[in-house]
Amino acid sequence: ISFDHEELEPLQIKEEQQKPEHSWTKEEAMELPINDEEQLLLKQQTEDTGEEHLQYLTSGEIFLEEEHLMFHTLTGENIYECMSCGKSFTQKSSFDTHMRIHTREKTFECLSCGKSFSQKCNLERHMRIHTGEKSFECLSCGKSFPHKFNLDRHMRIHTGEKPFECLSCGKRFASKRVLNNHIRTHTGEKPFSCTICNKNFTDKNHLTRHITIHRGEKPFDCLSCGKSLTQKSNIESHLRIHTGEKLFSCTICNKNFTDKNHLTRHISIHRVEKPLKCLFCGKSFNQKSNLDNRMKIHKGEKNFECLYRAKIWF
């Protein structure tokens, strides 16, 4: 059901209409039992006292706002419809809040950083960044979060819940963001581009880590030897050199490795895969380092010197 603006005039009670048998104040009306056979409430104002009264007309719902009363339908249909996207609302306040999405109106400004928001609740959540407030605590591990949705997402680590499923391969994920990143492995989409070298990435976090390479940033330090690395995953792999831990095992020969990439390269030896081809002689290799050494032979480069015989080797 849709209404034109011309139709939204306040409802008038005809003089010949039978007067209601009872009328109530707002407070009294809220205490009344609701009966489906009773009639909808219309707001009427007495001229002598100016006190708001409510009377039944056709439904079992009590309306304390004229707009809610005018637009309510017995079918429960929403009556405030957005002309931009078609979404409907039962309350004008919700409709007005929604419209700010399309108008991009942001009336709530953060006094700390100047960032603006379309809703007050979003500003309040944002303010926790500045105050450091973390009101939502995980009862399993004690970790705290600034927002409830952060806690809910974290809890899936403990519960093992993975509610987001890839429709292409059936793989499941704990968060929608990770699912969206995974879907791009099927579509080949890489929407995040490096402005320095134009390399594209499926994940924004991958782009952020990549940019640190251009900037020369190495924020992760090894506490054992002081070596600095660009990524947290790299420092974790590096630490296994000191601990001797080898988490990645070859299922064919049971050889163990400290790094997953080392295992992947090793497995290609078993599979006799040689995807890297020399452009000069056509010889194929299973590791890039071997191909690079081969290329140096063709280019006449001699990089390895014997310290005992002073002989140059390829």
N, C-alpha and C positions, 0 to 999 in steps of 0.2 A: 504494500500500500504506500503510495507517495502522496505528498501534499504540496500544492503550490503555495507561494508566500501569501497570495490573496486569501487563501482559505484559512490562514492561521490567526484570524481575528478571535478575540476572546468570546467564548460561548455566552450567549445571552439567554436568560430564562424568560420565556414569554409570560405576559401578565396573566393570561388565562390558564397557565400551567398550575396544576394543583400544588399548593404549598406543602413543603415537607412536614411530616408529623413531628420530627425531632431535629434538632441541630446541636452541634457539640463544638467545644473549643478544641484546639489542637491536642492539648494534653488529655482531654477526655476521650477524644477519638482514638488515640493510640491505645487506650485500655479496652476498647470495644472488641467483642468477638467478631471475626470476619465470617460472613455468611454469603455463599455464592448466589443465593436468591435475592440478597439485598442489592441495592443499586449503587452505581458508581458515585464517588464523592465529587461534588462541585464546591469550589470555594465561594462563599458569599460573605459579604461584609455588611454588618448592620450599621445603619446610618446614625443611630443614636449613640452607641458606645464605641464604634470603630473597631470592635473586637472581631477577629477572624473566626468564622464558623465554617463547619463542613457539613454537607448533606449528601445523602446517598442518591445515586442515579441509576447505574446499571451493572456494577461489578463489585467484587469483594475486596478491592484494594483501596487503601487510603492514600490520597495524594495531598501533600502539604504545599506543593508548588503549582501555580496555575499552568505553567508550561508542561509539566509532567502530566497533568490532568488532561489538558487539551489534546495531546498527541498520543495518549495511551490507547491501545487497541486491545480488544478481548483476545485476539489471536497471539498477543505477545510480540508482534513484529516491531523491529527497531524503526524509529521514525526520523532520526537525524542522519541523513545520508550524505556522504562526502561525494561531491561531484567530480573530484579528481580520481579517486580510486574505487568508489562504490561501497566503501565500508560504512556500516550503519551503527548508530549508537542510540541508546534509550535516554541518555541524559545530555543536555546541552553543554555542561561543563566538560564532559568527556569528549564531545564533538569538537569543542573549541581547542582543547589540548591537542587532539589529533591533527587539526588543521595547521598547527604550527610546523608539523613535519613538512607539509607542502609549501607553506609560505616561508619556511626557514627562519621564522621569527624566534629569537632567543632572548627572552626578557629577563632571565635569571643569570646574573653575572657573578663570577667568583672574584671576591675582593683581593685575593692573594695573587692570582696570576692573570686575571682578566678574561678567562675563558667563559663563554656564555652557553646557556642551556635553555631548552624549550620548556622543561618541566622543573619544578622546585625540587622534587625528589631526586632528580638526576644531579642537581647542584649539591644537594646534601651528601649524596654518595661520593661525588668528586671531592668534596672538602676533606674526606678522610685521608686523601693522599697527602694533604698538607699537615693535618693534625697527627697523622700516624696512627689514628685510632683503628684498632682491629678487634671488633666486638664479637666476631664469630670464631669460636674455638673448637677444634677437632677433639672430641672426647677420647679418640683412640690414641693419638700421638701428641696432643697438646699444642699443635701448630695453630696459629691464629690468622684470621683473614679479615680484610676490611669490608667485604661484601658477602652476603649469604650465598650468591651463586658461585663465588670462589670456593667457599666451603663445600657446597654440594658437589662441585666438580672434583675437589680434592678427595672427598669421601669415597669416590669410585676406585681410588687406589686401594683402599682397605677392603671394599666390598667386591672388587673385581667386576663390577657392573660395566657393561659396554653396550649402551642402548642405541648407538648409532651404527647402522649397517650399510655397507656399500652394496648397492643394487646390482653392480656389475660382477663382483667376485664373491660377495657374501661375507667379506671380512668385517669385523665389528670394532668399534672404537669407543673410548670413554668420553670424548668430547666431539662436538659438531665441527669445531675448527680443524681438528686432526682429520676427521672424515673428509672435509672439503679439500684439504691438502692432498689426501690420498686419491680422491676422485680425479684430480689433475694428472695422476700417473696414467690413468686410462685415457683421458681426453688429450693429453699432451700440452695442456694449457700452462703457460708460464707468465702470469700477469705482472710479476715483480721484476723490474729491470734495473740494472746497475747503470747509473748516469755517467759513470767513468769509463767503463769498458763495454757497455751494452749487453753484458751477459744477463740472461733471464733465469728466473727461479720460480718454482711452484709455491714456495713458502716464503712469507715475509721475513721470518726469523733467519732463513738461509741467506737471504739478501743482506740482512743486518750483519751477520757474521762475515759474509764475503767482503763487505765494505771495509771492515777492520784490516783486511789484507792490504788494500790500497793506502790506508792511513798509516800503516805500519804499527798499528796498535797490537800489543801483546799483553793483555791484562791478567793472564793466568800464569802465576809463578809456581814452579816446583819447589816445595819446601826442602827437598833433599839436596838438590844441586843448584838451585837458583835459575834454572833455564825458564825462559818465558815463552808462552805459546798463545796463539790467537783464539783458540776455542777451548771450552771446558772439556769437551769430549777428547780433545788431543792431550790435555794434561792428565786426564784419567788413564789414557792408554800409556802415556809416558811414565806415570808412576809405577806401572807394572814392571818396568825395567828394573826399578829399585827393589820392588817386592818379590819379583820372580814369579808373580801370579800369571798363569796362562789359562784364560777362561774359554778360549775358542779351540775346539778339538775337531780334527779331520775325521769324519766317519768312515773313511776308506782305510787309512793307515794309522789312525789314532794319534798322529802327531799334534802337539798342542802349540798354540800361538797366543801372544799377548794382545794382538790386535785383530779385529774382524777382517780388515782389509788384507792383512797378511794371509789369513786363512783362505779368503776368496781367491787370491792369486795362486796359492798353493793347490787348491782344488782344480784349477785349470790345467795343472800338470797331469793330473790323473785323467782328466777328460780329453787330453791331447788337443786342447783348444789353442789355436794360435791366431788370434784375431788381428794381431798387429803385423802389417806387411811392409817390408822395405820397398820404397819407391824406386830404388836403384837396381836391385837385383831380384826382387820378388820374393826373397826369403821371408818366412813368417816366424813370429815369436809370440810367446804367451805372456811376456812381461815387457812393459815399456822401457825399463832400464836396459834390457837386452837389445831392444830395437835401437835405442839411443847409441849404445856401444857399436852396433853394426853400422850405423850412419856415420860415425866418426871414422870408420875404416875407409868408407868411400870418400869422405871429405879430406882424408889425410891427416886427421887430428891424432896426436899422440899424447895421451893424458897421464899414463901410469909409468912412473920411473922407478927402476930397481935401485935401491940405495946401496946395494953391494957391488953391482957391476956397472952402475951408471948407464944401464941399457934402457932405452925407451921402448915401452910396450903399448900396444893398443889396448 
